[in-house]
Amino acid sequence: IPVEDFDLVIFGATGDLAHRKILPGLYRRYLAGQMPPDARIIGAARSELTDDGFRDETRKAIEEFAPKVDKSQLDAFLGQLSYVAIDAKGTGGWEQLKERMRDGVVRAFYFSVAPSLFGDLAQRLSEYGIADDSSRIVVEKPFGRDLESARALNATLAQHFAEKQIYRIDHYLGKETVQNLMAVRFANILFEPLWNAQFVDHVQITVSETVGVGGRGSYYDNSGAMRDMVQNHLMQLLCLTAMEPPYHFDPDAVRDEKLKVIRALEPVSETEIVRGQYQADGGDPGYIDDAENPASRTESYVALKVRISNWRWQGTPFYLRTGKKLRARTSEIVITFKEPPHSIFDESGQKANQLVIRLQPDEGMDLTVMIKEPGPGGMRLMQVPLDMSFADALGTEAADMPDAYERLIMDVIRGNQTLFMRGDEVEAAWAWADPIIKAWEEGKARPEPYDPGSSGPDEALRLMHRDNRRWREIR
Ligand code: BG6
């Protein structure tokens, strides 16, 4: 079903994110018949480019970053694109942009630029009368680097746009499984009665990556895993796993519940957080080589134990970890249930039920249950998975599932903010993360070294062992 007719301006249209995600994503929505035939995509950036020059760049980007996608309709798609060279801090290009915009269609502005330009863009859009009360702006992460800067950014945007016009992207919320987590929890009777401290022993949230930070070392070295991943992506996963049922699947109802989770987080003690930095390995550069800063104490790995101080989760810890250059690219949420209160079987072999919600690489869910080992050997127990791969279940290749970005952009056009972060949520997440980061920055300790291709520093294993638990293997 096509969305409403729109004019979408992408600021930073020649940048990496536009090339890798935004433009290929829009093309895929075009192929899916979701883009209205008159919709326009207007690239805006500093470089002097003609419309055709921008189309050529976009063609190359789509060929490179969406290699398997059908290219037969690429020319028609590119026909909907145009370009304006713009000076975010000056006057150049703004009148031209204004002339390009049509009346009576949705106007959306994607800020795929450095956060230091967000304020300038917002100001110019209102100054030149390009944005009106119904326009939408989309802002990329990082949304600030601490509570103070996030507040300042919210205040700047609020001078020109109402909260209902601001779409703060966390692309993890656009992932299929993340939304499925809400469907599984709230559209079934099976799980919710067990989804609390009485029946859940602990929760693990892992986002492990195989890539290092090479190529984006200068950004990353001022950020680190805590700011780059935990404060946003892992926090969002935590919220959706832990939140109370919203009264309706409505943007503010969902975001109110997420906010309550963040506010209920206890401060993390220093002994319950582990930071790591990957080492060099043979010819492969280590973190400090990639960051080009031999003295860097920035973490490329974090593991921590989080407690949610509310009725539902009292006594059930959430363990979070994320890192670069680890053994495999895996993102999953693992709910480990408690063991039955009493075993009636002599030979136990009993293992706790686990629900694994896989975000990556193949999206799906896995529930382990105990059954009787088949055969005449008596009552022996064994653990089997009830596996559901979404791609299998839906008969589609996983690759055909819409990417997080394309789904989120379509939500912007539809005016649906459910999967976007509200200003107060972002601030609350920084308020929780700030003391952790500050203590770290003020301290002298170096991150724990870990080997590339491993599952992180040994200290992170000990974080779990101390509680008589273990991480699910990264594979
Ligand atoms: C980004 C981070 O937000 O998410 C990157 O800045 C990280 O450092 C990326 O690699 C991970 O996203 P995905 O979708 O590949 O898991």
Residues whose N, C-alpha, C, O or C-beta is under 5 A from the ligand:
A	BS01	BG6	D228
